[in-house]
Amino acid sequence: MFKILIIDDEFANAELVKVYLEMNGHQTHVALTGVEGFNLVQQMDFDLIFLDLLMPDFTWNGFKTAAQLRSYNETSHIPIVALTAAGKTAQALEAGCNDILHRPFKLEQLNSVLEKYLGAAC
């Protein structure tokens, strides 16, 4: 079992990923803002982070969250997978994301990410 954080301002989007991961034995936590997600990683250890890039708080969106997670010593090692419907691949990688899942994505793509970063697919 792995501990996975989902940071997404759209509750329904976060819930879809959460349910799938939990059905497959993973422990999940959801944060609806980048600040909330950053606070959670300071309190708990996570194996992987799924991060929505385009959140409504333009001062602390997904790009800022990724950059903050990378600059914080205790979280700089955690893989970050961007979740986005926008094609902001270069910006996501520059901000510190390890990978990107473009919405809508298939479960096979989600499984590939889990296998790549955790060594175990659902």
C-alpha positions in Angstrom: 0.0 0.0 0.0 1.3 3.5 -0.9 0.3 6.8 0.4 -0.8 9.2 -2.4 -1.8 12.9 -2.2 -4.2 14.3 -4.8 -4.2 18.1 -5.1 -7.1 19.3 -7.2 -9.6 22.1 -6.8 -12.3 20.1 -8.7 -13.6 17.7 -6.1 -15.2 15.4 -8.7 -11.9 15.0 -10.5 -10.0 14.3 -7.3 -12.7 11.9 -6.2 -12.4 9.8 -9.4 -8.7 9.3 -8.9 -9.1 8.8 -5.1 -11.8 6.1 -5.5 -9.7 4.2 -8.1 -6.6 4.3 -6.0 -8.4 3.2 -2.8 -10.2 0.4 -4.6 -6.7 -0.9 -5.3 -5.4 -0.7 -1.8 -3.7 2.7 -1.7 -4.2 5.3 1.1 -5.1 8.7 -0.3 -5.6 12.2 0.9 -7.2 15.1 -1.1 -6.3 18.7 -0.9 -8.4 21.3 -2.7 -5.7 24.0 -2.9 -2.0 24.1 -3.4 -1.5 25.6 0.0 -3.6 22.9 1.7 -1.5 20.2 -0.2 1.8 21.8 0.8 0.7 21.9 4.4 -0.3 18.2 4.2 3.1 17.1 2.9 4.7 18.9 5.9 2.6 16.7 8.3 2.6 13.3 6.5 4.9 11.3 4.3 3.6 10.6 0.8 5.0 8.3 -1.9 3.4 10.1 -4.9 1.5 13.4 -5.6 -1.0 14.0 -8.3 -1.3 17.7 -8.9 -3.8 19.7 -10.9 -2.0 22.5 -12.7 -4.7 25.0 -13.3 -6.3 25.9 -10.0 -8.2 29.2 -9.6 -5.7 30.7 -7.1 -3.3 32.3 -9.6 -0.9 33.2 -6.8 -0.6 29.5 -5.7 -1.6 27.4 -8.7 -0.2 24.0 -9.6 3.0 25.4 -11.0 3.7 27.3 -7.8 2.8 24.2 -5.7 5.2 22.0 -7.7 8.0 24.6 -7.4 7.4 24.9 -3.6 7.4 21.1 -3.2 10.7 20.9 -5.1 12.3 23.6 -3.1 11.3 22.1 0.3 14.0 19.6 1.3 11.6 17.1 2.9 9.4 16.9 -0.2 11.9 17.4 -3.0 12.2 13.6 -3.6 8.4 12.9 -4.0 7.4 12.2 -7.6 4.8 14.7 -8.8 2.5 13.9 -11.6 0.6 16.8 -13.2 -3.0 16.3 -14.1 -4.2 18.7 -16.7 -6.5 19.2 -19.7 -4.2 22.0 -20.9 -1.1 21.3 -22.9 1.3 22.9 -20.5 3.9 20.1 -20.6 7.0 22.2 -20.7 5.9 24.6 -18.0 4.9 21.6 -15.7 8.3 20.0 -16.2 10.1 23.3 -15.5 8.1 23.8 -12.3 9.2 20.4 -11.0 6.7 17.8 -12.1 8.1 14.4 -13.0 5.3 13.5 -15.4 2.0 14.5 -16.8 -1.3 12.8 -17.3 -3.4 14.7 -19.8 -7.2 14.7 -19.1 -9.1 12.8 -20.0 -6.8 9.9 -19.3 -7.4 6.1 -19.4 -6.9 3.8 -16.4 -4.0 2.2 -18.3 -2.2 5.5 -18.3 -2.8 5.9 -14.6 -1.5 2.4 -14.0 1.6 3.1 -16.1 2.4 6.1 -13.9 1.8 4.1 -10.7 4.1 1.4 -12.0 6.8 3.9 -13.1 7.0 5.7 -9.8 5.9 3.2 -7.3 6.8 -0.1 -8.9 3.2 -1.4 -8.7 0.2 -0.9 -10.9 -3.4 -1.4 -9.8 
